[in-house]
Amino acid sequence: MSAYAVSFLTRMLEIYSPSGKEEEISSFIAEEMKSLGLHVRKDNVGNVIGEIGRGKPTILLCGHMDTVAGIIPVWVENNQLYGRGAVDAKASLAAMIIASSTFVKEKLPGKVLVVGVVDEEGNGKGIKHLVKSGISPDYAIFGEPSGVENVTIGYKGSLHLKITCETRSGHSAAPWLFESAVEKAFEIWRIIQELHMSQERLESRFYSITSCLTKIRGGEASSKVPSKCDIYVDIRVPPQFTSRQVFDEVSRKIKQYQTTNPKVLVRVKIEDLTEPIEVGPRSLLVRALSWAIRKVRSNTAAFIRKTGTGDMNVLGNALKTPVVTYGPGDSSLDHTPNEYIDIHEYLDSIQVYREAIIRLVELHKKRKIG
C-alpha cells in the first residue's frame, strides 16, 4: 500500500490543476477511486464524490483538487516529494482517498464520503455547491496541512470591504481649498485599523480583530486634487464575534466620521464575508483524531487555531456539522516555489485518517446507546 500511496500522490502532482482547470485531475481521481472500489460520481461543478459503506454516522472527508498557479517539477529528494499542491493540499486528499478505500472489504458500521472539490483557491465554488446540494454528514474532516500530529480546531472569519470616498475636486496648486479623497480614504483606513471591540483578547493573534489594507485605487491627472478613492480592506474576525457584528461596528465608526466630515461621501460595500468557526477540543471528532494520532505517532495531538479561513468555515457554519481540519504537511510551504511533503508524514496521515474513522464510529455508537 505504501508504494501505491506514493505513486498515486506523485501522479496527482504531475497533473497541473490550478483553479478553474481541474477537469483532468477530477477525471483521474474519479477513475482511481472507482478502481479502488468506491462508488463514484461527479456533480455539476466538477466535484468528485466517492462513497463507501452505509448507515450512520456519515463521515465526510473533503479535500481540494485545485492549486494556485505555478508549475513545480515533481521530484523526490531526502524523502521529500516536491510538486505544486504537495502540501496544499493534494497530499491530504490522496491520504483521505486511500484511507477510505481500506474499508471496501470491511463492513464499517457507517458511511464515508470522500470528496475532491474544485475552486478552493478561487471563490470556493466547489464547497458552496456541495452545501447547496443538501449534503448532511454527521461529521466532517477537511484536508488541509495541519501537520501530522496537529488538529486544526479553529479558523478566523473574514470580512472583505470596498470603501469608496468621494470629494469635490480642484486644482492641486490650491490643495487647501479642497478635500483629497485619497487622504480621506487613508483617514478611514486608520479608523478601521485601530478598531477594537469588547471581548477581544488583544494579546492573541487568533482572538483579536486584525485588518489589512490590500489595495488602493484613486487619483487622476497630476494637477488635480483626487475626487475619488477606493480602498479594499481585509478584516479577520475572531470566533467570539460574527463578521456581521464587526461590519456593524465599522459602519458605526464611518457614520461618526461623516458627521465631522460632511463634505466627504463614503460608501461601504461587502465584497465577501465568511463567519469564524471554532470547535471544542472535547468534541467526539477531535477526540477521535487525537486518539488516532496517539496510536499512529505515539505522541499527544496538539490543537491549533489559524488566523486564515478555510472550507471548514463554510460547511461548519452552514450545516452546523461538527468539523475539524487535519492533514499532513507544513502550511508555511503553501503557495511557495519549494512546496514539498515529507513522505513518511504523508503515509502516517493515511493511518491517522483510517484510525480516526474507526474510533469516531465507535464513539458515535456509544453516545447513541448512552
Buried (B, 14 or more C-beta within 10 A) or exposed (E): EEEEBBEBBBBBBEBBBBBBBBEEBBBBBBEBBEEBBBEBEBBEBBBBBBBBBEEEBBBBBBBBBBBBEEEBEBEEEEEBBBBBBBBBBBBBBBBBBBBBBBBEEEEBBBBBBBBBBBBBBBEBBBBBBBBEEEBEBBBBBBBBBBBBBBBBBBBBBBBBBBBBBBBEBBEBEEEEEBBBBBBBBBEBBEBBBEBEBEEBEEEEBBBBBBBEBEEBEBBEEEEBBBBBBBBBBBBBBBBBBBBBEBBEBBEEBBEEBBEEBEEBBBEBEEEBBBBBBBBEEEBBBBBBBBBBBBBBBEEEBEBBBBBEBBBBBBBBBBBEBBBBBBBBBBBEBBBBEEBBBBBEBBBBBBBBBBBBBBBBBBBBBEEEEE
